[in-house]
Amino acid sequence: MATTTIQNFLPEQYRQTGALEVNHNYLPHQFADHDVILDKIREVVVRGDFTLGAEVDKLEQEFAELCGAAHAIGVGSGTDALFLSLKAIGVDKGDEVITTPFTFYATVGAIVTAGARPIFADVGADYNIDPDQIEARITPRTKAIMPVHWSGKPCDMARIQAIADRHGIPVIADACHAIRATYKGHKVGGLGAIACYSFHPLKNLNVWGDGGIITTNVAEHADRLRLLRNHGLAGRDECRIFAYNSRLDTVQAVVARHMLGKIEHITRSRIANAAYFDAHLRGIDGVTVPHREPDIEQVYHLYMVLCERRDELQSHLVAHGIDAKVHYPTPMHLQPAAADFGYSCGDFPMAERIAASTLSLPVHEFITSAQQDRVIDLIRGFYA
């Protein structure tokens, strides 16, 4: 019998990064008040409404308000949010969805598992999909445009939406990094046809496992998404369509509602920490800090800069206890999973350049100014 070679790599990853002085993983600090959450979970245990319970309804109402949308629909993960949103607008085999090659695997995975082919458009210097690259990739098979608000910076939604409107194509935004982000005064959850969020433990608003939520201003989309997430059930004894099981657990909704009370502090802290890094890293030769637009509020799920000799710098920082990460070294069109799509190295030069030189630094609400100064000094010393 053959022995499997695919193992759970996460425990070892947690062990390695947990030993570093300045870490991307801040969860023990963020959930130091876990007893408060456990008391609320005990109420769920007593009621027994573990699946799509009352706490889910409350979270959906509160999250919709937070994101400037009419409807919010809780689902099992951010990935499911993307997949179900594609299915809600009718994406199926033979369709195409335009997206960015510089994203997390889930964006493209959702497109492919929905039956469609990902059509990539290169990114700009802001790491987000370049609107100038979109229109030439639209064909009669294009069923959706899926921009990604990468690292919590909103895409240029006005230009993307104008292109979509000209061609009658819905925009489904991957907003998994972008809880509380705003674009020209508008919360991103109310932009486009649908926006998709993740509650993964390392997101800005997180839970104790997987979870996700979808926002939309279109009642028809909301109704279909509520069917798709729960077997197509409109009631206990009425199945309108045969569908999926991607319900947000009530326990996770309790945690998410608890975190909603902290999201303003989390957001403001990340913005302040990012501004501090910006101010002190801009003058270092070898480091390129992205341009920041004044009419966009980026929420810094990731704080990313471009660095010369990136891999050497990352090793230098890790050796000194700093959890510097690369998100991500290989863009989606060059992943083994994308081999059948026919893309090659050089097809999306900006995405490839960014992937080869980007570095992420911890920017969460628990990093201290002294820790930030240590990171800055180590980077400055590396390039001296």
N, C-alpha and C positions, 0 to 999 in steps of 0.2 A: 504494500500500500504506500502510495506516494506521501511524503511529508509536506505539509503546507509551508510556504515560505513567507506568507503574509501574516504578520503578527501585530498585536496591539502595541504601537510605538509610543502611546501617550504617557504611560506611567514613567518610563525612563526620561522622557522629555520633561515632565513635571519635576522629577528628581534633580535633573541637571540645572534647570533654570531656578528652582527653588533655593539652591545653594548660593545664588548670586546676591550681592549686597543691594543693588538697585535693580528691581525686577519689573517686568511687564505684568506679572501676575500679582495683583494686589488684593485678592479675594479675602484672605484672612482678616485684613483690615476693614474691608468694606462690609463684611458680614460679622463684625465683632458683636453687633447687637442681635445675634441670631436668636436669642431667647424670645425677643419680641415677635419675631416671625413664627417661631415654633408655637407660641401661644395662639396665634391666629390659625395656624395649621391644625391645632388640636380642635378648634371649632369645626373645621371641615371634617375631621375624623368623626366627630360626634354626629354631624348632619349626614355624612356619608355621600355627599354630592361630589365625588372625585372627578367626574367627567362632565365638562361643560356646565359646571355649577354656577351658583349665584355670583361668586367672585369673578368669574369670567365675564359675565354681563357687566359688572361694575367696571372692570378693567377696560373693556371695550369702549364704554362710554367715556371714561376719563382719558384714555389714550387718543380717541378721536378728537377730543377737545384740545389736548396737548399738541396734536399734529395739524390742526386746522382743517379737519376733514369731517364729512357728514357721517361716515360709517367706519367702524373698525371691526375686524373679524380675526379672532384669535385662532392660531393653528399650531401644529406640532413643532415647527422649526422655521427658521428663516428660509431654508431651502424649499420647504413645502410652500411657504408664502409665494416664492417665485414660480414654482411649478403649478400650483393651483391657479395663480393669476393668469398664467398662459392658457391653461385649460379653460378658464372662465370666459376668455374672449374667443375660444374656439381653435386654438393652435393644435395642429395634428400633423400626421405624417405628410411629408412633402412641402410643408411650410418653411419659411425662413424668418429668422429673428436677428435683427442687427444689434450688435453689442460690442463691447470693448475687449481686446485681448489682454488688457492689464487689469485683472480682477481675481477674485478668489474662485476656486474651482466650482463652487455651487452655482454661480451665475450661468456658466456654460452647461453644467450638468443638468440644471433645470430645463434649459432649452432642449437639450438632446433627449432627456427622458420624456419630455412632452411630445416628442416625435419630430421636432423641427431640426433644421440645420442652422448652426450659428454662422452668421456672416459678420466678420470682424471689420471694424473701422478703427483706424489708429487713434491714439490719444494725443493731446496737446501737452504743453509744458506744465500744465496743472495736474497731470496724471489722469485726467478725465477724458472721456470720448470727445474727439474734435468734431464739432458740428459741421465743419467744412468737408469732412470725410464721409458723411452719412448719405447724402442724397444720391451720389453716384452708385451706391450699393443697393438701392431700392429696385426691386423687380416685381413682376406681377405675383410672385410667391411670398413677398414680404408681408408678414402678418402682425408684426409688432417691432417697436424699437425699445431696447432695454438699456438705458444709460445706467451707470453705476456712480453713485455719489461717493467716490473713493476716498477713504480715510476720514470721511465726514465732511468733505467739501462738496457742496452742490454743483452739479453740472450746469452748463448754460442752458437752462430749461426753456427760456423764451425762444432761443434760436432752434432748439430741438423740437419744441412744440409747433413752431411755425412750419418746419419741414413736414412734421407728421400731419398737420392739418391740410397742407397742400395735397397730400397723397391719401388722406383718409385712413391713416394708420394710427392705432392707439399707442401711447407711451406707457410702458410699465417700468417704473423706476425701481432699481435695486437700491433701497435706502438702508440696507442692513448696518451700514456704518454711521448713519446720519440722523439718529434720534435727536430732535431739538434743533436741527440745522435750519437756517433760513436763507432764502434766495430773494434778494431785492425786496425785503420786507415780508415775504410770503413763506410760511412754513412748508417744507418740502412734501409733507404728507398730503397736502391738498393740491399738489401739482401733478399734471399728467392724468391718465385714466385711473391708474392704480399705483400705490407705493407699497413696497414690501420691507419689513423690518425683522431683525433677529434679536432674540433675548439670550443668545449664547452667553455662557458665563464670562467671557472676556469682552462683551460689548459694554457700551457706556451705561445702558440700563439692562441689567442682567438677572437671570434666575438660577436655580439650582439644578441645571440640566439643560435640555433643549426646549426651545419655545420660539414662537414667532407671531407676527400680527400683520395684517394687511389693512391699508386705509384706502378709501375711495369716496368720491362725491357722487358716484353713479349708483342709484338704488338697484338697478338691474344687476350690476356687477356684484353688489353686496349680497343680494338674494342668491345668486348663483354660487358664490363662494361659500355661503353658509350651507348650501346643499352639498357642494363638492367636499367639504371638510368632514362631513358626518354621514357618509354612506348614501347621500342623496335624500335624506329623510326630511320631510316637511313637518312631520309629527311622528309619534311612536309607531303608528300603523300605516303611514303613507310614504312610500318611496317613489319620488318623482323621476329620479335618474339613478342608475347604478354608478356609484362613485367611490370615494376614497375614505380612509380613516386617518384624519390628521387633526385631532381635537386638542386644543390647549388644555392641559390638566389643570384642575382647580387649584391644586397645591402650587403649581408654578404661577398661576394668576395671583395668588396671595403674595408670593415673593415679588412679582412685578409691581403690584400695587404699593407694596412697601417701598420699593425703589423709586416709584414715581415721586414720592415725597422728598427724595434726595436729588432728583435729576437737575434742578437748577444749580445747586451747589456743585455737582459733578461737572456740569457744562462750563460754569464760570471758572472753576479751578483749572480745567484742561485748557481753556482759552488763555488764561493768565500764564500758565506754565509754558504753553507754546510761544506766546509773545516773548517770554524771557529767553527761551532758547533762540528765537529769531534774532533778537537784539544782540546776542553774544556770539552767535555762530556766523552771522553775515560777514563779519570782517576777517574770517579765517580763509586764507587761500587753500583751495582744495575742497571746500564745502559750498554747495549751491542751495540756498534757501528759496523755496518757491515764492512767487509773487502773491501777495494777499490782496484781494479786491475788497474795498471798503463796504460794498453793498452786499457782501456775502458773509454770513456767520458760519464759519467752519467749526465743527465741534470736536475735531481731533480725536476720533477713535484711534487713529495712528498719527504720530508725529514723524514725518518723513523728510529727509534731505538727500540730495545727491552728493556723493563723495568720490573723489579720486582714490584709487587703490582701496576700494570699498572693502574687499575681503580681508585685507591686511588690517584695516582700521577696526573692523568688527572683531577680529581675533584679539587685537590690542585691548579693546574695551572689555571683552569677556574675560580676558586674563586678569583684568583689574576689577572684576566683580560687577561689571555693568552689563545688563541683559540687552545688548544691542541685537536687533533681529533684522532679517531681510524678508520683506513682504512684497513680492515673491521673486525668486531668482530666475524663473523660467515663465515667460508669458504663455497664455493659454494656447495660442496657435502652434507652439513648439512642444507642447506636452505630448507624451506617447499616446494619450487618449485621443488626440486630435489628428493622428497620422492619416486617417482616411479622408480628411477634409481637404487635403492637397496643399496646405500652406507650407511655406519654406522660410528659412532664416533670411531676413532682409525685407520681408513683405510689409512689416509694420515697424519701421526703424525707430520711431520715438518710443514705442512700448518696449522694444528690445534695449534701447539705450537706458531707459529708466530702470528696467529690471536688472541691468548689469551694474548699476551704480547707486541704487537707492538703499538707504539705511533707516531703520526705525528706532527711535529712542523712547524710553518710558516717559509718559507725560500725564499720568493719572493723578487724581486728586491727593494722593498720599505721598508723592515725591516732594522732598523738601528743597528749599533753595540751596542748602549746603550740598545736597546730592546733585542738584543740577549744576552747581559750580564745579563739582568734581568731574562730572561728565564733560563739561566745557573745557576744563583745564586739560583733561586727558586727550581730547580731540586737538586742542591747540598744540599741545606738546608733540603729538604724533606728526603734525605737519610742519613743525618748527625746523 
